[in-house]
Amino acid sequence: MGLFSNLKSLFSKKKEIEETSIELPSNNEEKLIKENTDKEEVSQISEEVIEDKLDNEKELSNKEIVEEKKVIEKYDKGLEKSRKEFVSNLSMLGIKYSKVSEEYFEELEQILIMADIGVNTVFKFMDDIRSRVKKENIVDTAYLNEVIVDELFIIYVNGESLSDKINMAESGPTVILMVGVNGVGKTTTIGKLANKYALSGKKVMVIAGDTFRAGAVEQLKIWAERTNTEFYGKEGIDPAGVIYDGLEQAKNNGSDIVLIDTAGRLQNKVNLMKELEKINKVINKIIPKAPHETLLVIDASTGQNGILQAKSFKEITNITGIVLTKMDGTAKGGIVLAIKEEVGLPVKFIGLGEGLNDLETFDIENYIYGLFKDLIN
């Protein structure tokens, strides 16, 4: 096998965590345990779990296992539509063709294109699959499923060191500029990110830089109230001026994270480019080396249109990562791979539901497992 030669091992360990039943002690129970550590043996559960890096293993505490289990379950539920469509088609293909043939390859190519992996990515992928089939003398389509998943994983991780981690400021506020066309869930995503960071103990401010769209400022203000985070915004004035004042306030208040909303008008690229250039200059003037991240929000259900948006925004400003929203609402989960291969940008966050806590840090292993868990035995 290729880079992901321990594919089955990873999947089996994910499955172990998924099926683990652990109840964490309540605060009172924890207190009793501490008081009686000399009188009774306290039971510990440890399991081997996924390698963060392919050659590293570690033991997780009960609490960490529970947290990992929750994340796996979110990916499982959020990718259900894609998994049923994609895996069902691959399984049927394996039943139709027990041996690898050119007809098999042609139908596999169509399945991958329908999964929104992207035509160019699929063509390259098919070349790699054919090469491995020939090199490893693979004839069984059931075994080839493993190779397919392996190669899809390689598409995302091989050759480049794109990081899904957020670049945090060494001192002062970390500034995250949010961009994207209207209707993709940008403001909602800012609210969910604000909530995520606030729950982790960070002091968060959101700034309404989309000052001319009707209701945009008020909408973000409601999200700030809902997430108990600070807010700065004014309607109908120059976005750069609002952002300037908001950042000054964030510095004075000792904010850890600043999330900035921007207008989503892509119809006139020149105007938007000028606006974003001005915003970036203002941000950098107040906080040197900021913004630390510029995240493009894309609606996963728009498929290839989302890829075009990513290419367009990449032309007009320095995008550092992608946030994919509404992943649970689409059967075309392959867009994650298409973005990486065709646009060269990492996915930083992924929306796996409508709830306030359903925005997850992107994890390629959980994504691959959530998409193909029913295919690999």
matplotlib code that plots the C-alpha trace (Angstrom):
import matplotlib.pyplot as plt

x = [0.0, 1.1, 1.4, -1.6, -0.4, -1.9, -5.3, -7.1, -5.3, -6.4, -10.0, -10.2, -8.9, -11.4, -14.1, -12.9, -13.2, -16.6, -17.9, -16.3, -18.8, -17.3, -19.1, -17.0, -17.4, -19.4, -17.7, -18.9, -17.7, -14.3, -14.1, -14.9, -12.3, -9.6, -10.5, -10.4, -7.4, -5.5, -8.5, -9.5, -8.1, -9.3, -10.0, -8.4, -9.3, -6.6, -6.7, -4.4, -5.8, -5.0, -1.5, -1.5, 1.5, 1.6, 4.5, 3.3, 1.0, -0.3, -2.7, -5.7, -7.3, -11.0, -11.9, -9.9, -11.4, -14.9, -14.0, -12.5, -15.6, -17.9, -15.9, -15.9, -19.7, -20.1, -18.1, -20.1, -23.5, -22.3, -20.9, -23.8, -25.3, -22.0, -21.1, -24.4, -24.1, -20.4, -19.9, -23.1, -21.9, -18.5, -19.9, -22.3, -19.4, -17.5, -20.5, -20.9, -17.2, -15.3, -12.2, -10.5, -11.1, -11.2, -15.0, -14.6, -12.2, -14.6, -17.5, -15.2, -14.2, -17.9, -18.6, -15.7, -16.8, -20.3, -18.9, -17.6, -13.9, -13.4, -12.6, -8.9, -8.4, -10.2, -8.1, -4.9, -6.4, -7.3, -3.7, -2.4, -4.9, -4.0, -0.3, -0.8, -3.0, -0.3, 2.6, 1.0, -0.7, -4.2, -7.0, -9.6, -12.0, -12.7, -9.0, -8.9, -11.3, -8.6, -6.2, -8.9, -9.3, -5.5, -5.0, -7.8, -6.0, -2.7, -4.4, -4.9, -1.7, 1.0, 3.7, 2.7, 2.7, -0.6, -1.7, -5.2, -4.0, -4.9, -1.9, -2.1, -0.4, 2.6, 1.3, -1.8, -5.0, -5.1, -7.0, -9.1, -10.6, -13.6, -14.5, -17.0, -20.0, -23.4, -25.5, -22.8, -23.3, -20.4, -22.0, -23.3, -19.8, -18.4, -20.9, -20.0, -16.2, -16.8, -18.6, -15.9, -13.1, -15.1, -15.8, -12.1, -11.5, -10.5, -11.7, -13.4, -14.5, -16.5, -16.3, -19.1, -17.2, -20.1, -21.6, -23.9, -25.8, -29.2, -29.4, -25.8, -24.5, -27.6, -27.3, -23.7, -24.6, -27.2, -24.6, -22.2, -24.9, -25.8, -22.1, -21.3, -18.6, -17.8, -19.1, -18.2, -20.1, -21.9, -24.1, -23.7, -20.1, -16.8, -15.9, -12.2, -13.1, -15.3, -12.6, -10.0, -12.1, -13.0, -9.4, -8.4, -11.1, -10.0, -6.4, -7.6, -9.9, -7.3, -9.1, -7.4, -9.3, -10.9, -13.2, -14.0, -16.9, -16.6, -18.9, -19.6, -20.1, -18.0, -19.8, -17.3, -13.9, -12.1, -14.1, -14.0, -10.2, -9.7, -11.9, -10.0, -6.7, -7.8, -9.1, -5.8, -3.7, -5.8, -5.6, -1.8, -1.4, -3.2, -1.8, 1.4, 1.5, -2.3, -4.6, -3.1, -5.6, -8.0, -10.6, -12.9, -16.3, -17.8, -21.1, -20.2, -23.6, -22.7, -20.0, -17.9, -19.3, -17.6, -14.3, -14.8, -15.4, -12.2, -10.2, -11.8, -11.1, -7.6, -7.0, -8.0, -6.7, -4.4, -6.6, -5.0, -7.7, -11.2, -14.3, -16.7, -20.3, -23.4, -21.3, -24.1, -26.6, -24.7, -24.0, -21.0, -18.4, -15.5, -15.3, -12.7, -10.3, -11.1, -10.3, -7.0, -6.0, -7.4, -7.0, -4.1, -5.7, -6.3, -9.7, -9.5, -13.0, -16.0, -19.7, -21.3, -24.7, -26.9, -26.2, -24.0, -21.4, -21.4, -18.4, -15.4, -11.7, -11.0, -9.3, -8.4, -8.3, -11.8, -13.0, -11.7, -13.0, -16.5, -16.7, -15.4, -16.0, -18.6, -16.2, -13.1, -13.6]
y = [0.0, 3.6, 6.4, 5.2, 1.6, 1.2, 2.1, -0.9, -0.3, 3.3, 2.4, -0.4, 1.9, 4.6, 2.0, 0.9, 4.5, 4.8, 1.7, 2.5, 3.0, 5.2, 7.3, 10.1, 10.6, 13.6, 16.3, 14.7, 11.3, 12.8, 14.3, 11.0, 9.2, 11.8, 11.3, 7.5, 6.9, 5.3, 3.0, 1.6, 1.0, 3.5, 1.8, 3.2, 2.5, 3.0, 2.2, 2.4, 5.0, 6.7, 7.8, 11.6, 11.1, 7.8, 6.3, 7.6, 6.0, 7.3, 6.4, 8.6, 9.2, 8.4, 12.0, 12.3, 9.1, 10.5, 13.7, 11.8, 9.6, 12.8, 14.2, 10.8, 10.7, 14.2, 13.4, 10.1, 12.0, 15.0, 12.9, 10.4, 11.6, 11.6, 8.2, 6.5, 7.9, 7.4, 4.1, 2.6, 3.3, 1.9, -1.2, -1.8, -1.3, -4.1, -6.4, -5.7, -6.2, -8.8, -8.3, -5.0, -4.1, -1.0, -0.9, -0.9, 2.1, 4.0, 3.6, 4.4, 7.6, 8.7, 7.9, 10.1, 12.9, 12.7, 12.9, 16.4, 15.6, 17.6, 16.5, 17.4, 15.7, 12.6, 12.3, 12.5, 10.1, 7.6, 7.7, 6.9, 4.1, 2.5, 2.8, 1.1, -1.7, -2.4, -2.1, -4.2, -6.6, -5.9, -7.9, -8.1, -5.1, -5.6, -5.2, -2.2, -0.4, -0.1, 1.3, 3.8, 5.1, 5.1, 7.3, 9.7, 10.2, 10.8, 13.5, 15.6, 14.9, 14.1, 16.4, 19.6, 20.7, 22.6, 23.0, 22.8, 24.7, 28.3, 30.7, 32.2, 35.6, 35.3, 38.3, 40.5, 39.6, 37.0, 38.5, 36.2, 37.9, 36.1, 36.4, 34.7, 35.4, 36.2, 33.2, 30.7, 31.0, 33.4, 35.3, 32.1, 30.6, 33.7, 33.1, 29.4, 30.2, 32.9, 30.3, 27.7, 30.0, 31.5, 28.0, 27.3, 30.2, 32.9, 36.5, 37.0, 40.1, 40.1, 43.1, 43.8, 44.8, 44.1, 47.6, 48.2, 44.9, 45.3, 43.6, 42.3, 44.3, 43.5, 39.8, 39.7, 41.6, 38.9, 36.2, 38.1, 38.3, 34.6, 33.6, 36.0, 37.7, 41.4, 43.2, 46.2, 47.5, 50.5, 50.5, 52.4, 53.7, 52.7, 49.1, 50.0, 52.7, 50.4, 47.7, 50.3, 51.4, 47.8, 46.7, 49.6, 48.5, 44.9, 45.9, 48.0, 45.3, 42.6, 40.4, 37.1, 36.5, 39.0, 37.7, 40.2, 40.0, 41.4, 42.1, 39.2, 40.9, 39.0, 40.5, 43.3, 41.8, 45.1, 46.9, 44.0, 43.7, 47.4, 47.1, 44.1, 45.8, 48.8, 46.6, 44.6, 47.8, 49.1, 45.8, 45.6, 49.2, 48.5, 45.0, 44.3, 41.0, 40.8, 39.4, 36.1, 34.2, 35.0, 32.3, 31.8, 30.4, 28.1, 26.3, 22.6, 21.9, 24.3, 21.8, 23.0, 26.5, 26.6, 25.7, 28.7, 31.0, 29.8, 30.5, 33.9, 35.0, 33.6, 36.0, 39.1, 38.5, 36.2, 33.3, 31.1, 28.5, 27.3, 26.9, 24.4, 24.9, 22.7, 19.5, 17.5, 18.7, 17.4, 14.0, 15.4, 15.2, 15.0, 18.8, 18.6, 16.8, 19.0, 22.2, 20.9, 19.6, 22.4, 25.4, 24.4, 25.5, 23.6, 23.2, 24.6, 24.1, 22.0, 22.5, 19.2, 20.4, 23.4, 23.5, 26.1, 23.4, 21.7, 23.5, 21.2, 21.7, 19.8, 16.4, 14.5, 11.1, 11.6, 12.8, 9.8, 7.5, 9.2, 8.9, 5.3, 3.5, 1.2, 0.3, -0.9, -4.1]
z = [0.0, -0.4, 2.1, 4.1, 4.4, 7.8, 6.5, 8.1, 11.4, 11.5, 10.6, 13.2, 15.9, 14.9, 15.1, 18.6, 19.8, 18.1, 19.9, 23.3, 26.1, 28.8, 31.3, 32.9, 36.6, 37.8, 39.8, 43.1, 42.0, 41.1, 44.6, 46.2, 44.1, 45.1, 48.8, 48.6, 46.4, 49.3, 50.2, 46.8, 43.4, 40.8, 37.5, 34.4, 30.8, 28.2, 24.5, 21.6, 19.2, 16.0, 15.2, 15.0, 12.7, 10.9, 13.0, 16.4, 19.0, 22.3, 25.0, 25.7, 29.0, 29.4, 28.9, 25.7, 24.4, 25.0, 23.3, 20.3, 20.2, 20.0, 17.1, 15.2, 15.7, 14.4, 11.2, 10.9, 11.1, 9.0, 6.2, 6.1, 2.8, 1.1, 2.5, 1.5, -2.1, -2.6, -0.8, -2.2, -5.8, -5.1, -3.5, -6.4, -8.8, -6.9, -7.2, -10.9, -11.6, -9.5, -11.6, -12.6, -16.2, -18.4, -18.1, -14.3, -14.6, -16.8, -14.3, -11.3, -13.1, -13.4, -9.7, -8.6, -10.9, -9.5, -5.9, -6.9, -6.5, -9.7, -13.3, -13.2, -9.9, -11.1, -14.2, -12.2, -9.6, -12.3, -13.7, -10.2, -9.7, -13.0, -12.2, -8.8, -10.3, -12.8, -10.4, -7.6, -10.0, -8.5, -10.0, -7.2, -7.1, -3.4, -2.6, -4.9, -2.7, -0.1, -2.8, -3.8, -0.3, 0.1, -3.0, -2.0, 1.3, -0.6, -2.7, 0.4, 2.4, -0.1, -1.2, 0.6, 4.3, 4.2, 7.8, 9.1, 12.3, 12.8, 12.9, 16.3, 17.1, 19.5, 21.4, 21.3, 19.4, 16.7, 13.8, 11.5, 8.5, 7.1, 3.4, 1.1, -1.1, 0.4, 1.3, 2.1, 5.9, 6.6, 9.5, 11.0, 10.8, 12.5, 15.3, 15.6, 15.6, 18.3, 20.4, 19.8, 21.0, 23.8, 25.2, 25.1, 27.4, 24.9, 25.0, 21.6, 19.7, 16.5, 14.1, 11.6, 8.4, 6.1, 6.8, 3.8, 3.4, 5.1, 8.5, 8.4, 11.3, 13.5, 12.6, 13.8, 16.9, 17.7, 17.3, 19.7, 22.3, 21.8, 22.3, 25.1, 23.0, 22.4, 19.4, 17.4, 14.4, 12.7, 9.7, 6.5, 6.8, 5.4, 6.5, 7.0, 9.4, 11.5, 11.5, 12.6, 15.6, 16.4, 16.5, 18.7, 21.1, 20.9, 21.8, 24.7, 26.0, 25.8, 23.3, 22.3, 19.1, 16.7, 14.0, 11.2, 8.8, 5.3, 2.3, 0.0, -3.3, -5.9, -8.9, -9.2, -8.4, -8.9, -6.2, -3.8, -4.3, -3.5, -0.4, 0.9, 0.2, 2.2, 5.0, 5.1, 5.3, 8.2, 10.1, 9.6, 10.7, 14.0, 14.6, 12.7, 10.8, 10.9, 9.6, 10.9, 8.9, 6.0, 5.8, 2.8, 3.6, 1.0, 1.0, 0.3, -1.3, -4.2, -5.4, -8.3, -8.0, -4.6, -6.3, -8.7, -5.8, -4.2, -7.3, -7.7, -4.1, -4.3, -7.2, -5.3, -1.7, 0.3, 1.4, 4.0, 4.4, 3.7, 6.0, 4.4, 5.6, 5.2, 4.7, 6.3, 3.6, 0.6, -0.9, -2.7, 0.0, -2.5, -2.6, 0.2, -2.1, -5.0, -3.0, -1.9, -5.4, -7.6, -5.4, -3.1, 0.1, 3.3, 4.9, 8.4, 9.6, 8.5, 9.2, 10.1, 11.3, 12.1, 15.8, 17.5, 18.3, 14.9, 13.4, 13.8, 13.2, 10.0, 10.5, 7.3, 9.1, 10.6, 7.2, 5.4, 8.1, 8.1, 4.3, 3.8, 7.2, 5.5, 2.7, 4.6, 6.6]

ax = plt.figure().add_subplot(projection="3d")
ax.plot(x, y, z, "-o")
ax.set_aspect("equal")
plt.show()
